Amino acid sequence: MKMISVRTINFASFLICCGLIAFAYYLETVLNLQPCPLCVLERVIFGILASLFLLATIHNPGPHGQKVYGSILLFFAILGMVFAGRHLWLQGRPSALGEICVPGISYLMKSLPLSQALKTMFMGSADCAKIDWSFLGLSIPGWTFLFFDVFALLGLGYIRGLFNQWRMGKTS
């Protein structure tokens, strides 16, 4: 039985990340759903993951390289899970934010140091608590959390060397 190659998994993951980013832009431009600060951070993480998957596709690393890529992927996937988890928490407690108003992302990046801008974005705003779109009962941060979770498991698989068995022809 022929197994899917690691290169194919990386390329498919790259395409999934690109599709998620494209869908986010569709929601923004066609459905006029403006992204909140946490949405922007989640998009950035998907962009970083897409870049890593593309690099891994081109590089096609061996067992040691897969562990390195897996560690980096796991780090960013967990970071994305933290942002999406915070976003879900805010949606579950919309009254906790009251009428907190966070300035636009471009203003934050221009006027504050990067660390302070990221902290302000992570705190969220009243916009982060609104659920403007859902599919199968999950809101946008619910879906992003799910995808970050899948990518974290993929990173763990690389670290554990699960896909090396495929490379060596061992399927058990």
C-alpha positions in Angstrom: 0.0 0.0 0.0 1.4 3.4 -1.1 1.5 6.0 1.7 1.2 9.7 1.2 4.6 11.4 1.2 5.7 13.9 3.8 6.2 16.4 0.9 2.5 15.9 -0.1 1.4 16.4 3.5 3.4 19.7 3.7 2.0 20.9 0.4 -1.6 20.1 1.3 -1.1 21.9 4.6 0.3 24.9 2.8 -2.8 24.9 0.5 -5.1 24.6 3.5 -3.5 27.6 5.2 -3.7 29.6 2.0 -7.4 28.6 1.7 -8.1 29.7 5.2 -6.4 33.1 4.6 -8.3 33.5 1.3 -11.6 32.7 3.1 -10.8 35.3 5.7 -10.4 37.9 3.0 -13.6 36.7 1.4 -15.4 37.2 4.7 -13.9 40.7 4.9 -14.3 41.9 1.3 -17.5 40.2 0.2 -19.5 39.8 3.4 -18.1 43.0 4.9 -17.0 41.4 8.2 -14.2 43.6 9.5 -11.5 41.6 11.4 -11.0 42.3 15.0 -7.4 42.5 16.5 -7.4 38.8 17.4 -8.6 37.8 13.9 -5.6 39.7 12.5 -3.2 37.9 14.8 -4.8 34.6 13.8 -4.3 35.4 10.1 -0.7 36.3 10.7 -0.1 32.9 12.4 -1.8 31.1 9.5 0.6 33.1 7.2 3.6 32.0 9.2 2.4 28.3 9.1 1.8 28.5 5.4 5.3 29.8 4.9 6.8 27.0 7.0 4.8 24.4 5.2 5.9 25.8 1.8 9.5 25.8 3.0 9.2 22.3 4.2 7.7 21.2 0.9 10.6 22.7 -1.0 13.2 21.4 1.4 11.7 18.0 1.9 13.6 17.3 5.1 14.9 14.0 6.4 14.1 12.7 9.9 16.1 15.3 11.8 14.8 18.1 9.7 11.2 16.9 10.2 11.7 17.2 14.0 13.0 20.8 13.6 10.1 21.8 11.3 7.7 19.9 13.7 9.0 21.9 16.7 8.6 25.2 14.9 5.1 24.2 13.6 4.1 23.1 17.0 5.2 26.4 18.6 3.2 28.5 16.1 0.2 26.2 16.2 0.0 26.5 20.0 0.5 30.3 19.7 -2.5 30.3 17.3 -4.5 28.1 19.7 -3.8 30.6 22.5 -5.1 33.5 20.3 -8.1 31.6 19.1 -8.8 30.3 22.6 -8.7 33.8 24.0 -11.1 34.8 21.1 -13.5 32.0 22.0 -13.3 33.0 25.7 -14.2 36.6 24.8 -17.1 35.4 22.7 -18.4 33.3 25.6 -18.2 36.4 27.9 -19.3 39.4 25.8 -20.4 41.4 28.8 -16.9 41.2 30.3 -15.6 43.6 27.7 -18.3 46.1 28.0 -17.6 48.9 25.6 -13.8 48.5 25.4 -12.6 50.2 22.2 -9.3 49.3 20.7 -7.9 51.5 17.9 -7.2 50.2 14.5 -4.3 47.8 13.9 -2.4 50.3 11.8 -2.7 52.9 14.5 -1.5 50.5 17.2 1.5 49.4 15.1 2.5 53.1 14.3 2.0 54.5 17.8 3.1 51.7 20.2 6.1 49.5 20.6 5.5 46.1 19.0 5.2 44.3 22.4 2.6 46.8 23.7 0.7 46.7 20.4 0.5 42.9 20.5 -0.5 43.0 24.2 -3.3 45.4 23.3 -4.4 43.3 20.4 -4.4 40.2 22.6 -6.6 41.8 25.2 -9.3 42.1 22.5 -12.1 44.5 22.0 -15.9 44.5 22.0 -15.6 43.5 18.3 -13.9 40.3 19.3 -16.9 39.2 21.4 -19.4 39.5 18.5 -20.3 36.4 16.6 -21.0 37.6 13.0 -20.6 34.3 11.2 -20.8 30.6 12.1 -20.9 27.3 10.3 -22.0 24.0 11.8 -22.4 25.7 15.2 -18.8 27.0 15.3 -17.8 30.7 15.0 -14.7 31.8 13.1 -12.4 31.5 16.1 -13.8 28.0 16.8 -12.8 26.9 13.3 -9.4 28.6 13.6 -8.8 26.8 16.9 -9.7 23.5 15.3 -7.3 24.1 12.4 -4.5 25.2 14.8 -5.2 22.0 16.7 -4.8 19.9 13.6 -1.5 21.6 12.7 -0.3 21.2 16.3 -1.0 17.4 16.0 0.9 17.4 12.7 3.8 19.1 14.3 3.8 16.5 17.1 3.7 13.8 14.5 6.8 15.2 12.9 8.6 15.5 16.2 7.7 11.9 17.2 8.9 10.7 13.8 5.6 9.1 12.8 6.1 10.0 9.2 9.6 8.6 9.0 8.2 5.1 9.1 6.4 6.0 5.9 9.6 7.2 4.3 11.4 4.0 5.2 8.5 1.9 3.9 7.3 0.6 7.3 3.6 0.9 7.7 3.1 -0.7 11.1 
